Amino acid sequence: MEQVKNFGKVERFGKDWWVRTDPAVMMKLKRWFPRVNPNREGALVIKATAEVSRDLEWFMSRFPMEMKQDQRTLMEQEAEEDRSLEIDAQEIILGGSLKRELKWQVPEARPYQIIGGDLALRTGRLLVADDVGLGKTLTSLLILRDAGLLPALIICQTHLTNQWQEELETFMPWLVSHIAKKGSPYKLSKYHDGRSPDVLIMNYAKLAGWAPAIRGKIKSCIFDEAQELRKEGSQKYEAAGMVADLAECVVMATATPIYNYGDEIFNIVEIYAPGTLGDRDEFRREWGKQMGNHLGVKDPAALAAHLKNQSLMIQRTRKDVGRELPEAMKINHNVDSDDAEFNRLMEGHTRAAELLVSREASREELFQLSGDFEWQLRRATGVAKAKFVAEFTRTLLESGEQVVLFGWHHDVYDIWREELKDYNPAFYTGQQRTPAQKLLAKTEFIEGKARVLCMSLRAGAGLNGLQGVCHLAVFGELDWSPTMHDQCVGRLRRDGMDVNDPVVAYFMVSDHGSDPMMADVLNIKRTQSEPFIDPNAKLLTVKDQESGRARKLAAEFLKGK
């Protein structure tokens, strides 16, 4: 009997497979494993995931190679784990049951929410990217039906800690929760009659202080508004990775997984499922597309499909789950601007604009100038049109409606406060620093004591309750991120709104200052976010790139002088 040819050798070192084979097979291996890396010893190194072990097992059926028996057994076990996970995940997505005993049930949960919770329990790692308003909070909480995943940690934005605790008390009253009161660890049991809480809730700012103490002790983590982790290297990013790495189950929840540029999804995936998209160089090579100084994704829809196929992401639209709402009407409204006020605020900044355009300053100086000039130009733009924005808002209020008015700069809020004082405006901005202050503003608006709610563009993500009293949004200032505008609209367009009275969002755009360029830049960002969130979305024309953003703003400013 002819002996089977041996084409090389495969070894396992830690979390990598090392493959040594002849050049012809090596070429085939590189085609099958595009993320493979050569090392100095002549081996090809492949990150050892369950999926890779399954593919390697198939490859070795065609090209047999030498392997130690214990490592072959490990490969076969991991390959079988991947096959089993794929089958189970597909059954769950199609409505099948979770093959796992759970201590508690939540009868109020909708079928699609149970599917998301079950999928997270089966995979241990999941990004819940459902549409705004579909109940990602409850979907995420459903992992806590398994008592083995306690204690749990919920990380959310500051203004949402009470809302998460209320959701827990509503749907899982048997669990004891605690909201972290300080940025450093303390004894939790003294607040609960000597019992440690089942669920610890904290904002992102506190996570860095707590992470070393709770690492390895937390069995499950839920990261709400996970776009907060889009930038690697920050304290909260490193702390999130520290806690998630040793947790048995990690759920990321966000309707905007791509906040600005496509590479942000890599950073998020690295927290809850490290290595599944390769390292950063591999991601750049296989998925990336350079967009000025930023790394985008050349095919966002394909990347989203890949994450779904790997059961690393679940993403349902309202249409998918039969909970459709009327689409929001988005109207660009050209608004006047006070040229004299704009020029007054920009007086003395001409030289900075000239330095930015000419690049005559040092690298460090240009970096500082960029931030200062952009902030000042956006502030001047907002202030110059603030009275006209208030005038437009007043016309809506005079018809008996309530309005959520979005802005960014404190100077702008001050003008709106004075111009709209007859309507007792409430404020939900960075100036209201505590959750109690923000809750008061929300309550006054919902109860009708305040007819207009002035809200920061980047405050209130995930906020619930406004939709019952308001369907009008006015964007008095613009944000660089299009998905942030969508998040803002989502405060009003969600379950509980009057379906006969669709949300109308007015975007106040002036012909001066930063507005024209911001409107253009928002287009390129949509080419990244929209196809990822909705694979059927049409790509918008790329009109600009964020590279040298401040320099381009400076050039436009000088043109108008």
Beta strands, then each sheet from edge to edge (+ up, - down):
strand 1: 8-13
strand 2: 16-21
strand 3: 37-38
strand 4: 44-47
strand 5: 125-128
strand 6: 152-156
strand 7: 177-179
strand 8: 199-203
strand 9: 220-224
strand 10: 249-253
strand 11: 288-291
strand 12: 294-297
strand 13: 313-314
strand 14: 329-334
strand 15: 403-407
strand 16: 426-428
strand 17: 452-456
strand 18: 472-475
strand 19: 504-509
sheet 1: 1+ 2- 4+ 3-
sheet 2: 7+ 8+ 6+ 9+ 10+ 5+ 13+
sheet 3: 11+ 12-
sheet 4: 14+ 19+ 18+ 15+ 17+ 16+
end
